[in-house]
Amino acid sequence: MGDKSAIQWTDATWNPTTGCDRVSPGCAHCYALDLAARLQKMGVAGYERDGDPRTSGPGFGLTLHPDRLGIPLAWTRPRRIFVDSMSDLFHADVPDGFLMAVWKTMHDAPWHTFQVLTKRPERMAEWVARWVDVEGETNDPDRDRDPAAVRIAHPSGRGQLFADMLTQMGPPPAGFTYPRFAWLRYADGALPNVWLGTSVENARFKSRIESLRWTPAAVRFLSCEPLLGPLGELDLDGISWVIAGGESGSAHRPLDLGWVREIRDQCVEAGVAFFFKQVGGRTPKSGGRELDGRTWDEFPAPTERPASPSPAGQRAAFGRRRQWGGLAAMSRLAHASEAGR
């Protein structure tokens, strides 16, 4: 994780969670799983928990990192940020309240663009549908309330998610108040700086596209990498961006460029941005990045982003008032949850 990334379609990575479990063939040679094992051997913090050996591995057990929630707020230069390059944010073991805390960070850093990619778009669609639901909100959003009072005062889907977040944060210490709902109440609809995507490695998993299509988002994108077979005809309605690429590593599965051309041609016809990451091979650079004599580095049309924050604005984003940030409490909860597993 860091403010620079070698991944061609992003600028930085941010991992508020780490660890995952394999769910489809694209996970077979997961780079993050192998990297987590190496990081654990090196003693790097955050990779202490092992996953189920049937679906995961050493250092790759799903772990929450509440201490990392504020990291993007410290990056003042606008950038594209790949969220959870070492995990899947919509893994079943990530609580709704923690997802809400991640969304709060993305809301509080509108100068960045956040790229969220999942192999679990069904859960993402359901969760985001709750986020955009503010129906019935009439109570004062500037009052601080405990979780039970929030559930009564804010009956919307977003209000209930906010209550989940407060529950996970725990009670504020003396002299602090609970965060208030105001920052959520007036964020109408999907956040404009959050791109949501899903992975489609072969035709069997094209159904993920339909779940993504019904997810409210400023930008929806597909990651067809590692591309393991032809996808055939694609319905790109509502999709703004497609990434394709081959697998790399000693056991890589070879890429047929005909599969990539089929995707590219449909993107061109539909007016969808297309990004070809790599041919793949033993190393990421083995086959190069060209397709038919050129590179394809298209991005979706940018949404307007605010300028980098002033020092005062950055302090406000960090919430350095008397509202309880709750990170220490969330950290204790995460560690207690892990100890019980």
Secondary structure in CASP SS format (residue, H / E / C, confidence):
PFRMAT SS
TARGET T0000
AUTHOR 0000-0000-0000
METHOD secondary structure of the structure
MODEL  1
M C 1.00
G E 1.00
D C 1.00
K C 1.00
S C 1.00
A C 1.00
I C 1.00
Q C 1.00
W C 1.00
T C 1.00
D C 1.00
A E 1.00
T E 1.00
W E 1.00
N C 1.00
P C 1.00
T E 1.00
T E 1.00
G E 1.00
C C 1.00
D C 1.00
R C 1.00
V C 1.00
S C 1.00
P H 1.00
G H 1.00
C H 1.00
A C 1.00
H C 1.00
C C 1.00
Y H 1.00
A H 1.00
L H 1.00
D H 1.00
L H 1.00
A H 1.00
A H 1.00
R H 1.00
L H 1.00
Q H 1.00
K H 1.00
M C 1.00
G C 1.00
V C 1.00
A C 1.00
G C 1.00
Y C 1.00
E C 1.00
R C 1.00
D C 1.00
G C 1.00
D C 1.00
P C 1.00
R C 1.00
T C 1.00
S C 1.00
G C 1.00
P C 1.00
G C 1.00
F C 1.00
G C 1.00
L C 1.00
T E 1.00
L E 1.00
H C 1.00
P H 1.00
D H 1.00
R H 1.00
L C 1.00
G C 1.00
I H 1.00
P H 1.00
L H 1.00
A H 1.00
W C 1.00
T C 1.00
R C 1.00
P C 1.00
R C 1.00
R E 1.00
I E 1.00
F E 1.00
V E 1.00
D C 1.00
S C 1.00
M C 1.00
S E 1.00
D C 1.00
L C 1.00
F C 1.00
H C 1.00
A C 1.00
D C 1.00
V C 1.00
P C 1.00
D H 1.00
G H 1.00
F H 1.00
L H 1.00
M H 1.00
A H 1.00
V H 1.00
W H 1.00
K H 1.00
T H 1.00
M H 1.00
H H 1.00
D H 1.00
A C 1.00
P C 1.00
W C 1.00
H C 1.00
T E 1.00
F E 1.00
Q E 1.00
V E 1.00
L E 1.00
T E 1.00
K C 1.00
R C 1.00
P H 1.00
E H 1.00
R H 1.00
M H 1.00
A H 1.00
E H 1.00
W H 1.00
V H 1.00
A H 1.00
R H 1.00
W H 1.00
V H 1.00
D C 1.00
V C 1.00
E C 1.00
G C 1.00
E C 1.00
T C 1.00
N C 1.00
D C 1.00
P C 1.00
D C 1.00
R C 1.00
D E 1.00
R C 1.00
D C 1.00
P H 1.00
A H 1.00
A H 1.00
V H 1.00
R H 1.00
I H 1.00
A H 1.00
H C 1.00
P C 1.00
S C 1.00
G H 1.00
R H 1.00
G H 1.00
Q H 1.00
L H 1.00
F H 1.00
A H 1.00
D H 1.00
M H 1.00
L H 1.00
T H 1.00
Q H 1.00
M H 1.00
G C 1.00
P C 1.00
P C 1.00
P C 1.00
A C 1.00
G C 1.00
F C 1.00
T E 1.00
Y C 1.00
P C 1.00
R E 1.00
F C 1.00
A H 1.00
W H 1.00
L H 1.00
R H 1.00
Y C 1.00
A C 1.00
D C 1.00
G C 1.00
A C 1.00
L C 1.00
P C 1.00
N C 1.00
V E 1.00
W E 1.00
L E 1.00
G E 1.00
T E 1.00
S E 1.00
V C 1.00
E C 1.00
N C 1.00
A H 1.00
R H 1.00
F H 1.00
K C 1.00
S H 1.00
R H 1.00
I H 1.00
E H 1.00
S H 1.00
L H 1.00
R H 1.00
W C 1.00
T C 1.00
P C 1.00
A C 1.00
A C 1.00
V E 1.00
R E 1.00
F E 1.00
L E 1.00
S E 1.00
C E 1.00
E C 1.00
P C 1.00
L C 1.00
L C 1.00
G C 1.00
P C 1.00
L C 1.00
G C 1.00
E C 1.00
L C 1.00
D C 1.00
L C 1.00
D C 1.00
G C 1.00
I C 1.00
S C 1.00
W E 1.00
V E 1.00
I E 1.00
A E 1.00
G C 1.00
G C 1.00
E C 1.00
S E 1.00
G C 1.00
S C 1.00
A C 1.00
H C 1.00
R C 1.00
P C 1.00
L C 1.00
D C 1.00
L H 1.00
G H 1.00
W H 1.00
V H 1.00
R H 1.00
E H 1.00
I H 1.00
R H 1.00
D H 1.00
Q H 1.00
C H 1.00
V H 1.00
E H 1.00
A H 1.00
G C 1.00
V C 1.00
A E 1.00
F E 1.00
F E 1.00
F E 1.00
K C 1.00
Q C 1.00
V C 1.00
G C 1.00
G E 1.00
R C 1.00
T C 1.00
P C 1.00
K C 1.00
S C 1.00
G C 1.00
G C 1.00
R C 1.00
E C 1.00
L E 1.00
D C 1.00
G C 1.00
R E 1.00
T C 1.00
W C 1.00
D E 1.00
E C 1.00
F C 1.00
P C 1.00
A C 1.00
P C 1.00
T C 1.00
E C 1.00
R C 1.00
P C 1.00
A C 1.00
S C 1.00
P C 1.00
S C 1.00
P H 1.00
A H 1.00
G H 1.00
Q H 1.00
R H 1.00
A H 1.00
A H 1.00
F H 1.00
G C 1.00
R C 1.00
R C 1.00
R C 1.00
Q E 1.00
W C 1.00
G C 1.00
G C 1.00
L H 1.00
A H 1.00
A H 1.00
M H 1.00
S H 1.00
R H 1.00
L H 1.00
A H 1.00
H H 1.00
A H 1.00
S H 1.00
E H 1.00
A H 1.00
G C 1.00
R C 1.00
END
